[in-house]
């Protein structure tokens, strides 16, 4: 996979990214504890027939190299560096979770680059509850990643989804989460903990769709609605799902995004 060079405030970074297809640009930004392939691989396949799709691994994921401290703004710079390296000047942009916070930052700071914007499970600013959760995740990542892998399905998925599994299915899901965890994800958790885009959201002028998850235990639904309310003329679509909507309803997630982009 190609790498895009970028210099951040604490040092240089080489940003690994996926690229597929041809046509107008689409940039996809993954969430915490995952990577471009895991978060977007299936959707990239659907879009590649009519778009040039770029999906970067920002700091902490994939083979991207970066300093130990990288802010949300600098993660946005990493995403832009990948788009530039891929030859994509203007693009449509979609982000999931922390990726949605990063995508909103790009759209606000670089309105000349973003034609339209899709945000799934975004939040305006991390409050006390969110900070406590991200601190817990960081503690477990550093001390007991196996326990973190068992906790994540219980918090990122809707209760009914987990209840429907038998023991073997639950263990398979735990193993899948364990396979994604990387000690370098601490840089993403630090960005989660300090995220604050309240002053940026009113500056977004791109056509925007906010995809919300009604049973999200990570980003409460009121916080997701607050993002939509802060962006002028934003469209809003709510799913009966948890934070990990791409896992719970992959087809519905992909359909909502592709229909919006194709418009």
C-alpha positions, 0 to 999 in steps of 0.5 A: 500500500502507498504511504503519504509523508506529512510533518506533524508538530511532534515529528514526521509521519508516513500515512499508509492508505488504501486506494481503489477505483477511479472517478470522483474522489471519496475519502473514508476515515475509520474509527478508534481500535480499527483500521481502513480495511476493517472499517471500510473494506466492503464499502470500498468494493461497492464504491470503486466502480464509480469513485476513486476511494481513499481510506487512510490509516491515521496515527495508531493504525495499520503501518502508519508511522507517527509520533506518540502524540497526535491531536485530532487536527493532526489526524485531519492533516494525515487524512489530507496528506493521503488524499493529496498523495493519491491525487484527490483534490476535492472529494466526498468525505465519510467518517465513523466515530473518531473518524467522524470527528476528524472528518468534521474537522476537515470539512470545517477547516478546508471547505474548498476540499469537501463536496459532501460529508457523512458523519456516523456516531460523531460527538461535539466535545468529550464530557466527563463520562466520555473521558472516564470511558476512554481512560478505562479503555486506555487502562485496559489496553495497557494492562489487560487487552484481553479484558478490553476485547471482552468489554468492547462487544458489550458496549459497542453493540446493541444489547439485543445483538449480543443477547442473540449470540450463543457462547461460541459466537460471543467468543468469536466476536471477542477474538475478532476484537482482540485481533484489532487491538494494538498498543499504539491505539493509545494515541487514538484514545488520547484524541478521543478524550480531548475531542472538541469540535463545537466551534467548528461545526457551524463552519461546515458548509458541505452538504451533510448527512449525520447517521446516528445510532439510537442505542449507542452506549459510547456516544449517547443519541442526544450528543449525535443529534447535537452534531446534526443541529449544529450543522446548517441544513444537515440531514439526519438518519437514525438507526436502531443500532449500537455504536458499531453500526457497520457490524450490526447493519453493514448493508444498511450502513453502506446503503445510506452512505452510497445513496447520499454520495450518489446524490 
